[in-house]
Amino acid sequence: MDIEVSNRETLADTASLLSDSSRVKILLALLDGRAYTATELARSANISPQAASFHLKRLVSAGLLSCVSRGRFRYFKLAGPHVAELLEGLLAVDQVVNRANPRSTCPPSLHDARACYNHLAGRAGVHLYRGLLHKGWLVFEGSKLVPTAAAADLLDELALSKRLPSLSGKPCLDWSEREFHIAGELGVLLLNSMLESRWFLRGNGRSLTLTEKGRRRFATYALYPWTR
């Protein structure tokens, strides 16, 4: 994770911010990559608008959120993918530390497919990552994930083939599956293209639904479902 910590006090301050359940609920609501008003976030966190304003001010001041004004409305979103990666990492740790049995505590609506700051996560994201690597359509160049020429048909169908020379991504630990999915620019472009092509539909919050068309296309490329 590309998170710079200037001193121990800064790290302690960030940890203190994340110790409040209302602030955590606000941050998790923003993991779908979209921007929301204070009223919407207050409703999501089940707190008063006044309490939401207090928490949002602290999160913006700490650099975890950014705020954009549009007319009389102010919209809040995560300050960047580094914040999403921090949250996903903490969720993964929380699952390991606090679970009393092997079953995942991930809500069913998020388990199969969800948005992780605009890239595909959940079972579908893990299967995609694993399948592309297995087929040799995705390789590591240093720490970067780079598509190969063998992935040209898939990338062409998703209108990404022209960007092939410069496309790259990185692995992101999936908190429900405890494996990796594709993050970075490549992850964002893949999910956006799959949404535009209606392979997936957005649900409430972060949830995504794999459509019948999406199932057929994943099956065509032998990417989903995937067995070890």
N, C-alpha and C positions, 0 to 999 in steps of 0.2 A: 504494500500500500504506500502511495506517495503522500504520506502525511508528515509534515515537518513539525517537530516539537522543539521550541527554542530552549525550554528549561523545564525542570520538574514542576514548577508552579503552574505552568501552562497545562501540562498533562493532568495535574490534580484538578485544575479548574474544569477541564473538559470532562473528567470523570465525575465531578460533582454535578455538572449539568445533566449528565446521563443517568444520574441516580434518582431523578424525579420521574415517576411513572407517567405523569401528564405530558412532560416534554418528550419522553420516549414514544408515547402514542402519536404525538404530532409528527415526530421524525419518521416513524414507520408509515404513517399515512402518506408521506411524501415520497416513499420509495418507488412509487409507480412512475416517477420522473415528471409528473405534471405539477402545475402551480395551483394553489388554492387560496381562498380568502381566509381571513382570521375567523369569520363566522363559520365557514365550512370546517375548518380545523378544530374549532371549539366543539362543534357537534361531533366530530370524529373522535375526539378525546373525552367526550362527555363531561366537559367543564364549561364554566360561564365564559362569555365573551371577554369579560374583564380579566379573568385568569389567563385566557388564551393570549391576550395582548401582552400581559406581563411575561409569559414564557417566550413568546415570539420575539420580543425585544431582546431578551437575554440570548436567545439562539442566534439572532442576527448579529448581535454585538460580538459573540464568540466566533463568528465566521462559519457557523454550521449551516445557516440559511441565508438566502439572498431575498431581497424584496424588490418588486417591480410595481410601479404605479401605472394604472391605466384608467384615465378619467378620475372618477371619485373612488375607484376601487384599488386596493393594494393586494398584490398576490405574492405568496411566499412559496419558495421551492428550495430544495437542497442546494447548497453552495457549489456542488460539483460531484463527480463520480467518486472522489476520494471519501466523501461523507457516506455515500451509499455502501462503499466497500467496508468502511468501518462498522456500519450498522449490521451488514450481513455477517461480518466476522464475529461480532458480539453475539448475534443470534445463534450462530453455530456453536460458540463456546457455551452459551446459556443452555442449549439443548444437551450438551455433553455433561455439564456440571449438575444441572437440576433434574434431569429425567430420572425417574425411579425404575424404569423398565425400558426395554429396547424399542418401544413404539415411539414414533415421531409425534411431537406436539404441534406440528405444522397444521393449520386449519385445512380441512379437505378442499376448500375452494381455492387454495393456493398451492396444493401439493403437485398436481399434474402439470400446471403451467402458470407462470406469473411473470410480471415485469419486475426486473431488478434494475431500477434506474435506466429504463429503456433498453435493456437487453433481456433475452429469454432465459428464464430460470425455472426451477422445478424439474420434474422428471423429463419433460420435453427438452429443456435446455441441456441437461446432462446427457441425454441420449444423442442429441445433435453433436455436442462436443466430442463424445466418445466415438460416435460413428464417423465423423469427419476425420479424426485422427487415425482410426483403424483403416479407413479406405485410402489413406495417404492424400486426402484432399486438403488437409491442414497439417502443417509441420511447424516445429519450433525453429526459429532463427534467433539464437540467444534466448532472451526472455519473451520475445514476441511470438505470437501465433500468426502465421502467414499462409494464405490459401495458395495451393499449387495450381498448375495449369490443368490438372485432372479435374478440378472443381469447376471448370469453365461452363459446363452445361447448367449446373445449378445456379451459378452466379449470373449467367446470361438470362435465365428464366426470372431471376429476381432483379434484373436490370442493374447488376453490379459488375458485370464483366469488364466494362471500360475502366473501372477503377482497380482492376486486378493488380497492376504493378505496385500500387501504393497502399493497398489494403493491409491492415494488420490489427490484431487484437491482443488480448491477454487472458489467461485463465482467472476465474473468480470462484472462490469456494462457495458452493451452494449450501445454505444453512439447513435446508430440509433433507437433502440427499447426502450431504457430507462428501460430495465429489465436486468436480469443477464444471462450470459452464463458460461460455465465451463472453467476455466483457470487452471494454475498449471500443474504438471506432467500429471495428468489424462487427462486434456484438450489437451495437446500436443500429447499424445499417441493415443487418440481417433481420432484426425484429421489425424495424420500420417497413422493410420491403415485404415481409410476410404478412404484416397487418394490411398494407395497401393491396396485396394480392389476395387477401381474405383467407389466408391459411389459418390465421388466428383472429378471434374477435375479442375486443376488450370487454371485460365484465365490470363489476363493482371494484373500486380501488385498484389493487394490483393484479387481480385475477384475469387470466386469459383462457379462452376456450379454443381448443383445436377443432377446426371445422371438418366436415366430411371431405372437402376439397383438400384441406391441409393433410389429412390422413392419407389420402390418395397420393399426394405429391411426396410426402415423407416415405411412403411405401415404395414409390417408383425409384427413389434414390436409396432405398434400403437403409433409412436412417431412423425409423420409428415404427413399431417398438423395437428396441435393441436388447439382445440378450448377451450376457457376458460370455 
